[in-house]
Amino acid sequence: MQNVGILDKTIRLVIAAVWIYAFGFVCECWLWLVGLVPLLTAVYGYCPLYKFFGINTCKKCKNKERKTQC
């Protein structure tokens, strides 16, 4: 079940790209690994924290929830 919308995915991808570039190539330290979190949540469209707090930014899934789960 997805809970991350298109705009949210785009923002996460941009943040991940900037983070991985800044810490992986510019600073050359291990902190680039933190950038994998927003990258993976954007790719899979699922955020465990959104599930915990009951947040859903996926418009397609919001409409389907009334009938069936996404």
PDB file of N, CA, C, O and CB in Angstrom:
ATOM      1  N   MET A   1       0.841  -1.181   0.000  1.00  0.00           N
ATOM      2  CA  MET A   1       0.000   0.000   0.000  1.00  0.00           C
ATOM      3  C   MET A   1       0.880   1.235   0.000  1.00  0.00           C
ATOM      4  O   MET A   1       1.740   1.393   0.866  1.00  0.00           O
ATOM      5  CB  MET A   1      -0.953   0.003   1.211  1.00  0.00           C
ATOM      6  N   GLN A   2       0.667   2.098  -0.957  1.00  0.00           N
ATOM      7  CA  GLN A   2       1.443   3.326  -1.042  1.00  0.00           C
ATOM      8  C   GLN A   2       0.793   4.404  -0.194  1.00  0.00           C
ATOM      9  O   GLN A   2      -0.429   4.455  -0.054  1.00  0.00           O
ATOM     10  CB  GLN A   2       1.574   3.791  -2.501  1.00  0.00           C
ATOM     11  N   ASN A   3       1.633   5.266   0.371  1.00  0.00           N
ATOM     12  CA  ASN A   3       1.110   6.393   1.128  1.00  0.00           C
ATOM     13  C   ASN A   3       1.882   7.681   0.828  1.00  0.00           C
ATOM     14  O   ASN A   3       1.765   8.661   1.563  1.00  0.00           O
ATOM     15  CB  ASN A   3       1.160   6.089   2.618  1.00  0.00           C
ATOM     16  N   VAL A   4       2.670   7.678  -0.250  1.00  0.00           N
ATOM     17  CA  VAL A   4       3.463   8.841  -0.637  1.00  0.00           C
ATOM     18  C   VAL A   4       3.014   9.281  -2.030  1.00  0.00           C
ATOM     19  O   VAL A   4       3.058   8.500  -2.980  1.00  0.00           O
ATOM     20  CB  VAL A   4       5.001   8.517  -0.612  1.00  0.00           C
ATOM     21  N   GLY A   5       2.583  10.538  -2.143  1.00  0.00           N
ATOM     22  CA  GLY A   5       2.093  11.070  -3.408  1.00  0.00           C
ATOM     23  C   GLY A   5       3.208  11.502  -4.340  1.00  0.00           C
ATOM     24  O   GLY A   5       4.387  11.439  -3.991  1.00  0.00           O
ATOM     25  N   ILE A   6       2.824  11.945  -5.534  1.00  0.00           N
ATOM     26  CA  ILE A   6       3.789  12.310  -6.573  1.00  0.00           C
ATOM     27  C   ILE A   6       4.634  13.513  -6.166  1.00  0.00           C
ATOM     28  O   ILE A   6       5.854  13.489  -6.326  1.00  0.00           O
ATOM     29  CB  ILE A   6       3.066  12.607  -7.880  1.00  0.00           C
ATOM     30  N   LEU A   7       4.008  14.556  -5.645  1.00  0.00           N
ATOM     31  CA  LEU A   7       4.762  15.733  -5.214  1.00  0.00           C
ATOM     32  C   LEU A   7       5.712  15.371  -4.080  1.00  0.00           C
ATOM     33  O   LEU A   7       6.859  15.819  -4.055  1.00  0.00           O
ATOM     34  CB  LEU A   7       3.809  16.856  -4.772  1.00  0.00           C
ATOM     35  N   ASP A   8       5.239  14.573  -3.156  1.00  0.00           N
ATOM     36  CA  ASP A   8       6.052  14.130  -2.032  1.00  0.00           C
ATOM     37  C   ASP A   8       7.245  13.309  -2.529  1.00  0.00           C
ATOM     38  O   ASP A   8       8.356  13.467  -2.022  1.00  0.00           O
ATOM     39  CB  ASP A   8       5.203  13.305  -1.043  1.00  0.00           C
ATOM     40  N   LYS A   9       7.024  12.436  -3.515  1.00  0.00           N
ATOM     41  CA  LYS A   9       8.103  11.623  -4.088  1.00  0.00           C
ATOM     42  C   LYS A   9       9.152  12.509  -4.742  1.00  0.00           C
ATOM     43  O   LYS A   9      10.352  12.280  -4.591  1.00  0.00           O
ATOM     44  CB  LYS A   9       7.544  10.621  -5.115  1.00  0.00           C
ATOM     45  N   THR A  10       8.693  13.521  -5.467  1.00  0.00           N
ATOM     46  CA  THR A  10       9.618  14.426  -6.151  1.00  0.00           C
ATOM     47  C   THR A  10      10.492  15.176  -5.153  1.00  0.00           C
ATOM     48  O   THR A  10      11.701  15.300  -5.344  1.00  0.00           O
ATOM     49  CB  THR A  10       8.846  15.421  -7.023  1.00  0.00           C
ATOM     50  N   ILE A  11       9.878  15.668  -4.100  1.00  0.00           N
ATOM     51  CA  ILE A  11      10.622  16.384  -3.063  1.00  0.00           C
ATOM     52  C   ILE A  11      11.637  15.457  -2.406  1.00  0.00           C
ATOM     53  O   ILE A  11      12.777  15.856  -2.164  1.00  0.00           O
ATOM     54  CB  ILE A  11       9.661  16.962  -2.004  1.00  0.00           C
ATOM     55  N   ARG A  12      11.232  14.228  -2.118  1.00  0.00           N
ATOM     56  CA  ARG A  12      12.145  13.262  -1.498  1.00  0.00           C
ATOM     57  C   ARG A  12      13.313  12.930  -2.412  1.00  0.00           C
ATOM     58  O   ARG A  12      14.445  12.806  -1.946  1.00  0.00           O
ATOM     59  CB  ARG A  12      11.397  11.984  -1.133  1.00  0.00           C
ATOM     60  N   LEU A  13      13.053  12.784  -3.717  1.00  0.00           N
ATOM     61  CA  LEU A  13      14.127  12.491  -4.661  1.00  0.00           C
ATOM     62  C   LEU A  13      15.137  13.626  -4.748  1.00  0.00           C
ATOM     63  O   LEU A  13      16.343  13.389  -4.811  1.00  0.00           O
ATOM     64  CB  LEU A  13      13.552  12.212  -6.032  1.00  0.00           C
ATOM     65  N   VAL A  14      14.640  14.864  -4.752  1.00  0.00           N
ATOM     66  CA  VAL A  14      15.542  16.025  -4.803  1.00  0.00           C
ATOM     67  C   VAL A  14      16.383  16.100  -3.535  1.00  0.00           C
ATOM     68  O   VAL A  14      17.593  16.317  -3.596  1.00  0.00           O
ATOM     69  CB  VAL A  14      14.740  17.336  -4.988  1.00  0.00           C
ATOM     70  N   ILE A  15      15.737  15.918  -2.389  1.00  0.00           N
ATOM     71  CA  ILE A  15      16.467  15.951  -1.119  1.00  0.00           C
ATOM     72  C   ILE A  15      17.518  14.845  -1.080  1.00  0.00           C
ATOM     73  O   ILE A  15      18.649  15.075  -0.654  1.00  0.00           O
ATOM     74  CB  ILE A  15      15.492  15.807   0.072  1.00  0.00           C
ATOM     75  N   ALA A  16      17.149  13.655  -1.520  1.00  0.00           N
ATOM     76  CA  ALA A  16      18.092  12.529  -1.519  1.00  0.00           C
ATOM     77  C   ALA A  16      19.272  12.796  -2.440  1.00  0.00           C
ATOM     78  O   ALA A  16      20.416  12.519  -2.077  1.00  0.00           O
ATOM     79  CB  ALA A  16      17.386  11.240  -1.942  1.00  0.00           C
ATOM     80  N   ALA A  17      19.007  13.331  -3.626  1.00  0.00           N
ATOM     81  CA  ALA A  17      20.087  13.602  -4.571  1.00  0.00           C
ATOM     82  C   ALA A  17      21.058  14.645  -4.027  1.00  0.00           C
ATOM     83  O   ALA A  17      22.274  14.478  -4.122  1.00  0.00           O
ATOM     84  CB  ALA A  17      19.516  14.070  -5.905  1.00  0.00           C
ATOM     85  N   VAL A  18      20.523  15.709  -3.464  1.00  0.00           N
ATOM     86  CA  VAL A  18      21.377  16.762  -2.897  1.00  0.00           C
ATOM     87  C   VAL A  18      22.175  16.218  -1.718  1.00  0.00           C
ATOM     88  O   VAL A  18      23.374  16.478  -1.607  1.00  0.00           O
ATOM     89  CB  VAL A  18      20.527  17.978  -2.450  1.00  0.00           C
ATOM     90  N   TRP A  19      21.521  15.466  -0.840  1.00  0.00           N
ATOM     91  CA  TRP A  19      22.179  14.920   0.345  1.00  0.00           C
ATOM     92  C   TRP A  19      23.305  13.968  -0.045  1.00  0.00           C
ATOM     93  O   TRP A  19      24.418  14.069   0.471  1.00  0.00           O
ATOM     94  CB  TRP A  19      21.163  14.199   1.237  1.00  0.00           C
ATOM     95  N   ILE A  20      23.009  13.038  -0.961  1.00  0.00           N
ATOM     96  CA  ILE A  20      24.009  12.049  -1.372  1.00  0.00           C
ATOM     97  C   ILE A  20      25.166  12.731  -2.081  1.00  0.00           C
ATOM     98  O   ILE A  20      26.321  12.359  -1.870  1.00  0.00           O
ATOM     99  CB  ILE A  20      23.380  10.981  -2.286  1.00  0.00           C
ATOM    100  N   TYR A  21      24.884  13.718  -2.915  1.00  0.00           N
ATOM    101  CA  TYR A  21      25.955  14.437  -3.591  1.00  0.00           C
ATOM    102  C   TYR A  21      26.811  15.214  -2.595  1.00  0.00           C
ATOM    103  O   TYR A  21      28.040  15.163  -2.646  1.00  0.00           O
ATOM    104  CB  TYR A  21      25.377  15.385  -4.641  1.00  0.00           C
ATOM    105  N   ALA A  22      26.151  15.932  -1.691  1.00  0.00           N
ATOM    106  CA  ALA A  22      26.881  16.787  -0.754  1.00  0.00           C
ATOM    107  C   ALA A  22      27.784  15.980   0.170  1.00  0.00           C
ATOM    108  O   ALA A  22      28.944  16.338   0.377  1.00  0.00           O
ATOM    109  CB  ALA A  22      25.906  17.609   0.073  1.00  0.00           C
ATOM    110  N   PHE A  23      27.262  14.902   0.721  1.00  0.00           N
ATOM    111  CA  PHE A  23      28.056  14.147   1.692  1.00  0.00           C
ATOM    112  C   PHE A  23      28.853  13.010   1.062  1.00  0.00           C
ATOM    113  O   PHE A  23      29.858  12.578   1.628  1.00  0.00           O
ATOM    114  CB  PHE A  23      27.156  13.591   2.759  1.00  0.00           C
ATOM    115  N   GLY A  24      28.430  12.525  -0.081  1.00  0.00           N
ATOM    116  CA  GLY A  24      29.141  11.425  -0.717  1.00  0.00           C
ATOM    117  C   GLY A  24      30.306  11.881  -1.575  1.00  0.00           C
ATOM    118  O   GLY A  24      31.371  11.263  -1.563  1.00  0.00           O
ATOM    119  N   PHE A  25      30.108  12.958  -2.320  1.00  0.00           N
ATOM    120  CA  PHE A  25      31.141  13.399  -3.245  1.00  0.00           C
ATOM    121  C   PHE A  25      31.916  14.617  -2.761  1.00  0.00           C
ATOM    122  O   PHE A  25      33.128  14.702  -2.963  1.00  0.00           O
ATOM    123  CB  PHE A  25      30.527  13.700  -4.567  1.00  0.00           C
ATOM    124  N   VAL A  26      31.233  15.552  -2.130  1.00  0.00           N
ATOM    125  CA  VAL A  26      31.896  16.778  -1.687  1.00  0.00           C
ATOM    126  C   VAL A  26      32.646  16.547  -0.376  1.00  0.00           C
ATOM    127  O   VAL A  26      33.838  16.844  -0.290  1.00  0.00           O
ATOM    128  CB  VAL A  26      30.872  17.912  -1.520  1.00  0.00           C
ATOM    129  N   CYS A  27      31.974  16.027   0.632  1.00  0.00           N
ATOM    130  CA  CYS A  27      32.598  15.819   1.939  1.00  0.00           C
ATOM    131  C   CYS A  27      33.297  14.470   2.056  1.00  0.00           C
ATOM    132  O   CYS A  27      34.177  14.294   2.898  1.00  0.00           O
ATOM    133  CB  CYS A  27      31.560  15.941   3.025  1.00  0.00           C
ATOM    134  N   GLU A  28      32.908  13.521   1.215  1.00  0.00           N
ATOM    135  CA  GLU A  28      33.474  12.175   1.220  1.00  0.00           C
ATOM    136  C   GLU A  28      33.442  11.538   2.610  1.00  0.00           C
ATOM    137  O   GLU A  28      34.464  11.091   3.131  1.00  0.00           O
ATOM    138  CB  GLU A  28      34.903  12.213   0.706  1.00  0.00           C
ATOM    139  N   CYS A  29      32.249  11.509   3.193  1.00  0.00           N
ATOM    140  CA  CYS A  29      32.086  10.856   4.485  1.00  0.00           C
ATOM    141  C   CYS A  29      30.890   9.901   4.419  1.00  0.00           C
ATOM    142  O   CYS A  29      30.182   9.858   3.413  1.00  0.00           O
ATOM    143  CB  CYS A  29      31.895  11.908   5.619  1.00  0.00           C
ATOM    144  N   TRP A  30      30.674   9.156   5.465  1.00  0.00           N
ATOM    145  CA  TRP A  30      29.649   8.118   5.500  1.00  0.00           C
ATOM    146  C   TRP A  30      28.221   8.655   5.613  1.00  0.00           C
ATOM    147  O   TRP A  30      27.271   7.884   5.479  1.00  0.00           O
ATOM    148  CB  TRP A  30      29.920   7.199   6.643  1.00  0.00           C
ATOM    149  N   LEU A  31      28.048   9.941   5.855  1.00  0.00           N
ATOM    150  CA  LEU A  31      26.706  10.504   6.037  1.00  0.00           C
ATOM    151  C   LEU A  31      25.845  10.448   4.774  1.00  0.00           C
ATOM    152  O   LEU A  31      24.640  10.694   4.841  1.00  0.00           O
ATOM    153  CB  LEU A  31      26.817  11.934   6.498  1.00  0.00           C
ATOM    154  N   TRP A  32      26.441  10.131   3.634  1.00  0.00           N
ATOM    155  CA  TRP A  32      25.642   9.995   2.418  1.00  0.00           C
ATOM    156  C   TRP A  32      24.620   8.865   2.550  1.00  0.00           C
ATOM    157  O   TRP A  32      23.603   8.856   1.857  1.00  0.00           O
ATOM    158  CB  TRP A  32      26.552   9.743   1.213  1.00  0.00           C
ATOM    159  N   LEU A  33      24.897   7.921   3.438  1.00  0.00           N
ATOM    160  CA  LEU A  33      23.975   6.799   3.645  1.00  0.00           C
ATOM    161  C   LEU A  33      22.609   7.255   4.159  1.00  0.00           C
ATOM    162  O   LEU A  33      21.600   6.596   3.906  1.00  0.00           O
ATOM    163  CB  LEU A  33      24.581   5.806   4.622  1.00  0.00           C
ATOM    164  N   VAL A  34      22.575   8.371   4.874  1.00  0.00           N
ATOM    165  CA  VAL A  34      21.306   8.910   5.376  1.00  0.00           C
ATOM    166  C   VAL A  34      20.404   9.302   4.195  1.00  0.00           C
ATOM    167  O   VAL A  34      19.179   9.253   4.309  1.00  0.00           O
ATOM    168  CB  VAL A  34      21.558  10.141   6.305  1.00  0.00           C
ATOM    169  N   GLY A  35      20.995   9.682   3.089  1.00  0.00           N
ATOM    170  CA  GLY A  35      20.236  10.041   1.897  1.00  0.00           C
ATOM    171  C   GLY A  35      19.499   8.871   1.268  1.00  0.00           C
ATOM    172  O   GLY A  35      18.617   9.069   0.433  1.00  0.00           O
ATOM    173  N   LEU A  36      19.851   7.659   1.659  1.00  0.00           N
ATOM    174  CA  LEU A  36      19.154   6.491   1.134  1.00  0.00           C
ATOM    175  C   LEU A  36      17.724   6.381   1.670  1.00  0.00           C
ATOM    176  O   LEU A  36      16.862   5.789   1.020  1.00  0.00           O
ATOM    177  CB  LEU A  36      19.930   5.232   1.476  1.00  0.00           C
ATOM    178  N   VAL A  37      17.474   6.944   2.840  1.00  0.00           N
ATOM    179  CA  VAL A  37      16.128   6.865   3.435  1.00  0.00           C
ATOM    180  C   VAL A  37      15.102   7.587   2.560  1.00  0.00           C
ATOM    181  O   VAL A  37      14.116   6.961   2.169  1.00  0.00           O
ATOM    182  CB  VAL A  37      16.129   7.471   4.858  1.00  0.00           C
ATOM    183  N   PRO A  38      15.281   8.869   2.232  1.00  0.00           N
ATOM    184  CA  PRO A  38      14.282   9.508   1.360  1.00  0.00           C
ATOM    185  C   PRO A  38      14.280   8.924  -0.053  1.00  0.00           C
ATOM    186  O   PRO A  38      13.244   8.911  -0.717  1.00  0.00           O
ATOM    187  CB  PRO A  38      14.539  11.010   1.287  1.00  0.00           C
ATOM    188  N   LEU A  39      15.427   8.444  -0.510  1.00  0.00           N
ATOM    189  CA  LEU A  39      15.488   7.832  -1.831  1.00  0.00           C
ATOM    190  C   LEU A  39      14.636   6.567  -1.886  1.00  0.00           C
ATOM    191  O   LEU A  39      13.850   6.388  -2.817  1.00  0.00           O
ATOM    192  CB  LEU A  39      16.937   7.510  -2.202  1.00  0.00           C
ATOM    193  N   LEU A  40      14.785   5.704  -0.913  1.00  0.00           N
ATOM    194  CA  LEU A  40      14.029   4.451  -0.897  1.00  0.00           C
ATOM    195  C   LEU A  40      12.536   4.679  -0.664  1.00  0.00           C
ATOM    196  O   LEU A  40      11.704   3.990  -1.254  1.00  0.00           O
ATOM    197  CB  LEU A  40      14.579   3.526   0.177  1.00  0.00           C
ATOM    198  N   THR A  41      12.195   5.639   0.190  1.00  0.00           N
ATOM    199  CA  THR A  41      10.773   5.912   0.412  1.00  0.00           C
ATOM    200  C   THR A  41      10.127   6.502  -0.843  1.00  0.00           C
ATOM    201  O   THR A  41       8.945   6.271  -1.098  1.00  0.00           O
ATOM    202  CB  THR A  41      10.590   6.871   1.603  1.00  0.00           C
ATOM    203  N   ALA A  42      10.887   7.254  -1.618  1.00  0.00           N
ATOM    204  CA  ALA A  42      10.355   7.795  -2.870  1.00  0.00           C
ATOM    205  C   ALA A  42      10.201   6.697  -3.917  1.00  0.00           C
ATOM    206  O   ALA A  42       9.204   6.663  -4.638  1.00  0.00           O
ATOM    207  CB  ALA A  42      11.267   8.909  -3.404  1.00  0.00           C
ATOM    208  N   VAL A  43      11.168   5.812  -4.004  1.00  0.00           N
ATOM    209  CA  VAL A  43      11.119   4.743  -5.000  1.00  0.00           C
ATOM    210  C   VAL A  43       9.973   3.772  -4.711  1.00  0.00           C
ATOM    211  O   VAL A  43       9.238   3.394  -5.623  1.00  0.00           O
ATOM    212  CB  VAL A  43      12.455   3.987  -5.034  1.00  0.00           C
ATOM    213  N   TYR A  44       9.820   3.375  -3.475  1.00  0.00           N
ATOM    214  CA  TYR A  44       8.782   2.413  -3.120  1.00  0.00           C
ATOM    215  C   TYR A  44       7.420   3.060  -2.873  1.00  0.00           C
ATOM    216  O   TYR A  44       6.400   2.372  -2.895  1.00  0.00           O
ATOM    217  CB  TYR A  44       9.201   1.649  -1.898  1.00  0.00           C
ATOM    218  N   GLY A  45       7.391   4.370  -2.638  1.00  0.00           N
ATOM    219  CA  GLY A  45       6.122   5.053  -2.419  1.00  0.00           C
ATOM    220  C   GLY A  45       5.495   4.762  -1.072  1.00  0.00           C
ATOM    221  O   GLY A  45       4.291   4.944  -0.887  1.00  0.00           O
ATOM    222  N   TYR A  46       6.299   4.316  -0.144  1.00  0.00           N
ATOM    223  CA  TYR A  46       5.795   3.959   1.181  1.00  0.00           C
ATOM    224  C   TYR A  46       6.712   4.530   2.255  1.00  0.00           C
ATOM    225  O   TYR A  46       7.929   4.355   2.200  1.00  0.00           O
ATOM    226  CB  TYR A  46       5.679   2.423   1.330  1.00  0.00           C
ATOM    227  N   CYS A  47       6.127   5.207   3.222  1.00  0.00           N
ATOM    228  CA  CYS A  47       6.875   5.772   4.336  1.00  0.00           C
ATOM    229  C   CYS A  47       6.314   5.205   5.641  1.00  0.00           C
ATOM    230  O   CYS A  47       5.147   5.437   5.956  1.00  0.00           O
ATOM    231  CB  CYS A  47       6.805   7.332   4.326  1.00  0.00           C
ATOM    232  N   PRO A  48       7.127   4.464   6.406  1.00  0.00           N
ATOM    233  CA  PRO A  48       6.642   3.891   7.660  1.00  0.00           C
ATOM    234  C   PRO A  48       6.169   4.941   8.662  1.00  0.00           C
ATOM    235  O   PRO A  48       5.220   4.693   9.405  1.00  0.00           O
ATOM    236  CB  PRO A  48       7.726   3.060   8.286  1.00  0.00           C
ATOM    237  N   LEU A  49       6.804   6.097   8.695  1.00  0.00           N
ATOM    238  CA  LEU A  49       6.365   7.151   9.619  1.00  0.00           C
ATOM    239  C   LEU A  49       4.994   7.693   9.228  1.00  0.00           C
ATOM    240  O   LEU A  49       4.190   8.026  10.098  1.00  0.00           O
ATOM    241  CB  LEU A  49       7.388   8.295   9.652  1.00  0.00           C
ATOM    242  N   TYR A  50       4.720   7.784   7.929  1.00  0.00           N
ATOM    243  CA  TYR A  50       3.392   8.210   7.490  1.00  0.00           C
ATOM    244  C   TYR A  50       2.340   7.209   7.952  1.00  0.00           C
ATOM    245  O   TYR A  50       1.254   7.608   8.373  1.00  0.00           O
ATOM    246  CB  TYR A  50       3.348   8.367   5.955  1.00  0.00           C
ATOM    247  N   LYS A  51       2.640   5.936   7.881  1.00  0.00           N
ATOM    248  CA  LYS A  51       1.713   4.896   8.333  1.00  0.00           C
ATOM    249  C   LYS A  51       1.464   5.035   9.828  1.00  0.00           C
ATOM    250  O   LYS A  51       0.324   4.932  10.280  1.00  0.00           O
ATOM    251  CB  LYS A  51       2.265   3.489   8.007  1.00  0.00           C
ATOM    252  N   PHE A  52       2.526   5.269  10.600  1.00  0.00           N
ATOM    253  CA  PHE A  52       2.416   5.410  12.048  1.00  0.00           C
ATOM    254  C   PHE A  52       1.526   6.583  12.436  1.00  0.00           C
ATOM    255  O   PHE A  52       0.701   6.474  13.343  1.00  0.00           O
ATOM    256  CB  PHE A  52       3.792   5.581  12.663  1.00  0.00           C
ATOM    257  N   PHE A  53       1.700   7.722  11.732  1.00  0.00           N
ATOM    258  CA  PHE A  53       0.928   8.921  12.047  1.00  0.00           C
ATOM    259  C   PHE A  53      -0.384   9.023  11.270  1.00  0.00           C
ATOM    260  O   PHE A  53      -1.146   9.967  11.475  1.00  0.00           O
ATOM    261  CB  PHE A  53       1.760  10.137  11.775  1.00  0.00           C
ATOM    262  N   GLY A  54      -0.657   8.070  10.386  1.00  0.00           N
ATOM    263  CA  GLY A  54      -1.910   8.066   9.637  1.00  0.00           C
ATOM    264  C   GLY A  54      -1.956   9.083   8.512  1.00  0.00           C
ATOM    265  O   GLY A  54      -3.033   9.564   8.160  1.00  0.00           O
ATOM    266  N   ILE A  55      -0.815   9.417   7.946  1.00  0.00           N
ATOM    267  CA  ILE A  55      -0.739  10.399   6.865  1.00  0.00           C
ATOM    268  C   ILE A  55      -0.729   9.649   5.537  1.00  0.00           C
ATOM    269  O   ILE A  55      -0.092   8.603   5.413  1.00  0.00           O
ATOM    270  CB  ILE A  55       0.531  11.309   7.008  1.00  0.00           C
ATOM    271  N   ASN A  56      -1.442  10.192   4.536  1.00  0.00           N
ATOM    272  CA  ASN A  56      -1.451   9.612   3.208  1.00  0.00           C
ATOM    273  C   ASN A  56      -1.511  10.747   2.196  1.00  0.00           C
ATOM    274  O   ASN A  56      -2.518  11.453   2.129  1.00  0.00           O
ATOM    275  CB  ASN A  56      -2.645   8.627   3.027  1.00  0.00           C
ATOM    276  N   THR A  57      -0.456  10.941   1.406  1.00  0.00           N
ATOM    277  CA  THR A  57      -0.425  12.006   0.409  1.00  0.00           C
ATOM    278  C   THR A  57      -0.673  11.471  -0.997  1.00  0.00           C
ATOM    279  O   THR A  57      -0.617  12.231  -1.964  1.00  0.00           O
ATOM    280  CB  THR A  57       0.910  12.730   0.458  1.00  0.00           C
ATOM    281  N   CYS A  58      -0.943  10.187  -1.122  1.00  0.00           N
ATOM    282  CA  CYS A  58      -1.211   9.557  -2.412  1.00  0.00           C
ATOM    283  C   CYS A  58      -2.684   9.748  -2.765  1.00  0.00           C
ATOM    284  O   CYS A  58      -3.551   9.099  -2.181  1.00  0.00           O
ATOM    285  CB  CYS A  58      -0.841   8.043  -2.384  1.00  0.00           C
ATOM    286  N   LYS A  59      -2.969  10.630  -3.710  1.00  0.00           N
ATOM    287  CA  LYS A  59      -4.357  10.937  -4.070  1.00  0.00           C
ATOM    288  C   LYS A  59      -5.067   9.722  -4.644  1.00  0.00           C
ATOM    289  O   LYS A  59      -6.239   9.485  -4.351  1.00  0.00           O
ATOM    290  CB  LYS A  59      -4.405  12.084  -5.073  1.00  0.00           C
ATOM    291  N   LYS A  60      -4.356   8.952  -5.461  1.00  0.00           N
ATOM    292  CA  LYS A  60      -4.950   7.758  -6.063  1.00  0.00           C
ATOM    293  C   LYS A  60      -5.379   6.775  -4.980  1.00  0.00           C
ATOM    294  O   LYS A  60      -6.443   6.164  -5.073  1.00  0.00           O
ATOM    295  CB  LYS A  60      -3.958   7.087  -7.032  1.00  0.00           C
ATOM    296  N   CYS A  61      -4.559   6.629  -3.971  1.00  0.00           N
ATOM    297  CA  CYS A  61      -4.861   5.685  -2.895  1.00  0.00           C
ATOM    298  C   CYS A  61      -5.971   6.207  -1.986  1.00  0.00           C
ATOM    299  O   CYS A  61      -6.743   5.417  -1.443  1.00  0.00           O
ATOM    300  CB  CYS A  61      -3.605   5.404  -2.073  1.00  0.00           C
ATOM    301  N   LYS A  62      -6.061   7.505  -1.816  1.00  0.00           N
ATOM    302  CA  LYS A  62      -7.123   8.071  -0.989  1.00  0.00           C
ATOM    303  C   LYS A  62      -8.488   7.758  -1.586  1.00  0.00           C
ATOM    304  O   LYS A  62      -9.430   7.443  -0.859  1.00  0.00           O
ATOM    305  CB  LYS A  62      -6.944   9.589  -0.841  1.00  0.00           C
ATOM    306  N   ASN A  63      -8.594   7.844  -2.916  1.00  0.00           N
ATOM    307  CA  ASN A  63      -9.862   7.556  -3.577  1.00  0.00           C
ATOM    308  C   ASN A  63     -10.193   6.072  -3.497  1.00  0.00           C
ATOM    309  O   ASN A  63     -11.361   5.711  -3.354  1.00  0.00           O
ATOM    310  CB  ASN A  63      -9.818   8.007  -5.037  1.00  0.00           C
ATOM    311  N   LYS A  64      -9.201   5.218  -3.585  1.00  0.00           N
ATOM    312  CA  LYS A  64      -9.418   3.777  -3.543  1.00  0.00           C
ATOM    313  C   LYS A  64      -9.736   3.287  -2.139  1.00  0.00           C
ATOM    314  O   LYS A  64     -10.396   2.259  -1.985  1.00  0.00           O
ATOM    315  CB  LYS A  64      -8.202   3.054  -4.074  1.00  0.00           C
ATOM    316  N   GLU A  65      -9.279   4.001  -1.106  1.00  0.00           N
ATOM    317  CA  GLU A  65      -9.504   3.561   0.252  1.00  0.00           C
ATOM    318  C   GLU A  65     -10.986   3.496   0.586  1.00  0.00           C
ATOM    319  O   GLU A  65     -11.395   2.726   1.454  1.00  0.00           O
ATOM    320  CB  GLU A  65      -8.797   4.474   1.214  1.00  0.00           C
ATOM    321  N   ARG A  66     -11.774   4.283  -0.083  1.00  0.00           N
ATOM    322  CA  ARG A  66     -13.213   4.260   0.166  1.00  0.00           C
ATOM    323  C   ARG A  66     -13.817   2.930  -0.297  1.00  0.00           C
ATOM    324  O   ARG A  66     -14.772   2.430   0.297  1.00  0.00           O
ATOM    325  CB  ARG A  66     -13.902   5.442  -0.549  1.00  0.00           C
ATOM    326  N   LYS A  67     -13.246   2.367  -1.366  1.00  0.00           N
ATOM    327  CA  LYS A  67     -13.749   1.099  -1.904  1.00  0.00           C
ATOM    328  C   LYS A  67     -12.907  -0.074  -1.409  1.00  0.00           C
ATOM    329  O   LYS A  67     -13.409  -0.982  -0.748  1.00  0.00           O
ATOM    330  CB  LYS A  67     -13.757   1.132  -3.444  1.00  0.00           C
ATOM    331  N   THR A  68     -11.618  -0.035  -1.743  1.00  0.00           N
ATOM    332  CA  THR A  68     -10.678  -1.087  -1.332  1.00  0.00           C
ATOM    333  C   THR A  68      -9.355  -0.448  -0.969  1.00  0.00           C
ATOM    334  O   THR A  68      -9.160   0.751  -1.170  1.00  0.00           O
ATOM    335  CB  THR A  68     -10.484  -2.149  -2.455  1.00  0.00           C
ATOM    336  N   GLN A  69      -8.462  -1.234  -0.445  1.00  0.00           N
ATOM    337  CA  GLN A  69      -7.141  -0.709  -0.115  1.00  0.00           C
ATOM    338  C   GLN A  69      -6.306  -0.605  -1.377  1.00  0.00           C
ATOM    339  O   GLN A  69      -6.499  -1.360  -2.330  1.00  0.00           O
ATOM    340  CB  GLN A  69      -6.437  -1.599   0.930  1.00  0.00           C
ATOM    341  N   CYS A  70      -5.377   0.338  -1.372  1.00  0.00           N
ATOM    342  CA  CYS A  70      -4.505   0.577  -2.511  1.00  0.00           C
ATOM    343  C   CYS A  70      -3.457  -0.495  -2.623  1.00  0.00           C
ATOM    344  O   CYS A  70      -2.628  -0.455  -3.532  1.00  0.00           O
ATOM    345  CB  CYS A  70      -3.850   1.931  -2.406  1.00  0.00           C
TER     346      CYS A  70
END
